[in-house]
Amino acid sequence: MQPSLDTTFTALADPTRRAILARLAKGEATVNELTAPFEISQPAISRHLKVLEQAGLISRRIDGTSRPCRLSPSAPRAFGEINAFLALLEKGMAKSYERLDQLLAQMSSPGRKDKKHP
């Protein structure tokens, strides 16, 4: 099942999870390696990893007794959905700014008669 956009945004909302993703963008890492830069416990990092895994952003493999983490092959799809959503918002904002620019141009035109201001 494909995680929803809400699940992806929830996973990315936490700065620790974003930092974990940034670290994994450099390559695979164990839970202990991911825990090292943070002042939180290994179980707390494991909970963050579970959220990232449920969002489809990371995956783990079994290597003996360790379970190294890496960015998931499905992560680009999740980020593509975020990019599409942001592009939709950007398009809407651009239209709003165009309308505002037109209104400001009309208001500042020299031949404009404004009943409120002489």
C-alpha positions as CSV (number, residue, x, y, z in Angstrom):
1,M,0.0,0.0,0.0
2,Q,1.3,3.5,-1.0
3,P,1.6,5.8,2.0
4,S,-0.5,8.9,1.8
5,L,0.7,12.5,1.4
6,D,-0.4,13.1,5.0
7,T,1.8,10.3,6.2
8,T,4.8,11.6,4.3
9,F,4.3,15.1,5.6
10,T,3.9,13.8,9.2
11,A,7.1,11.9,8.8
12,L,8.9,15.0,7.5
13,A,7.5,17.3,10.2
14,D,10.0,16.2,12.8
15,P,13.5,17.8,12.6
16,T,15.1,14.6,13.9
17,R,13.5,12.5,11.2
18,R,14.6,15.0,8.6
19,A,18.2,14.8,9.9
20,I,18.0,11.0,9.8
21,L,17.0,11.2,6.1
22,A,19.8,13.7,5.4
23,R,22.3,11.2,6.9
24,L,20.8,8.3,5.0
25,A,21.1,10.3,1.8
26,K,24.9,9.9,2.3
27,G,24.5,6.1,2.6
28,E,23.3,3.2,4.6
29,A,23.7,3.4,8.4
30,T,22.9,1.3,11.5
31,V,20.6,2.4,14.3
32,N,23.7,3.0,16.5
33,E,25.3,5.2,13.8
34,L,22.1,7.1,13.4
35,T,21.8,7.6,17.2
36,A,25.3,9.0,17.7
37,P,24.7,12.6,16.7
38,F,21.6,13.0,18.8
39,E,21.1,13.5,22.5
40,I,18.2,11.0,22.5
41,S,18.1,7.3,23.2
42,Q,18.4,4.5,20.8
43,P,14.8,3.4,21.4
44,A,13.6,7.0,20.5
45,I,15.6,6.8,17.3
46,S,14.1,3.4,16.6
47,R,10.6,5.0,16.9
48,H,11.6,7.7,14.5
49,L,12.8,5.1,12.1
50,K,9.5,3.2,12.3
51,V,7.6,6.4,11.3
52,L,10.0,6.9,8.4
53,E,9.6,3.3,7.3
54,Q,5.8,3.4,7.5
55,A,5.9,6.5,5.3
56,G,7.9,4.5,2.8
57,L,10.9,6.8,3.1
58,I,13.4,4.3,4.4
59,S,13.9,0.6,4.3
60,R,15.9,-1.8,6.5
61,R,17.7,-5.0,5.6
62,I,18.8,-7.8,7.9
63,D,22.6,-8.2,8.1
64,G,23.3,-10.7,10.8
65,T,22.3,-9.1,14.1
66,S,22.1,-5.5,12.7
67,R,19.4,-3.9,10.5
68,P,21.0,-1.2,8.5
69,C,18.7,1.5,7.2
70,R,18.8,3.2,3.8
71,L,16.6,5.5,1.7
72,S,13.7,3.4,0.3
73,P,13.5,2.8,-3.4
74,S,9.9,4.2,-3.1
75,A,11.1,7.5,-1.5
76,P,11.4,9.3,-4.9
77,R,7.7,8.6,-5.5
78,A,6.7,10.1,-2.1
79,F,8.9,13.2,-2.8
80,G,7.4,13.5,-6.2
81,E,3.9,13.7,-4.7
82,I,5.1,16.4,-2.4
83,N,6.7,18.3,-5.3
84,A,3.4,18.0,-7.3
85,F,1.4,19.3,-4.3
86,L,3.8,22.2,-3.8
87,A,3.7,23.0,-7.5
88,L,-0.1,23.2,-7.3
89,L,0.2,25.7,-4.4
90,E,2.9,27.7,-6.3
91,K,0.7,27.9,-9.3
92,G,-2.2,29.2,-7.2
93,M,0.0,31.7,-5.5
94,A,1.4,32.9,-8.9
95,K,-2.2,33.5,-10.1
96,S,-3.0,35.5,-6.9
97,Y,0.1,37.6,-7.3
98,E,-0.8,38.3,-11.0
99,R,-4.3,39.5,-10.0
100,L,-2.7,41.7,-7.3
101,D,-0.2,43.1,-9.8
102,Q,-3.1,43.9,-12.2
103,L,-5.1,45.6,-9.4
104,L,-2.1,47.7,-8.3
105,A,-1.5,48.7,-11.9
106,Q,-5.1,49.8,-12.3
107,M,-5.0,51.7,-9.0
108,S,-1.8,53.6,-10.0
109,S,-2.8,54.4,-13.6
110,P,-2.8,58.2,-14.1
111,G,-6.3,58.5,-15.7
112,R,-8.0,56.6,-12.9
113,K,-10.9,58.2,-11.2
114,D,-11.3,57.1,-7.6
115,K,-14.4,58.2,-5.8
116,K,-12.8,57.7,-2.4
117,H,-9.7,59.8,-3.1
118,P,-9.5,63.1,-5.1
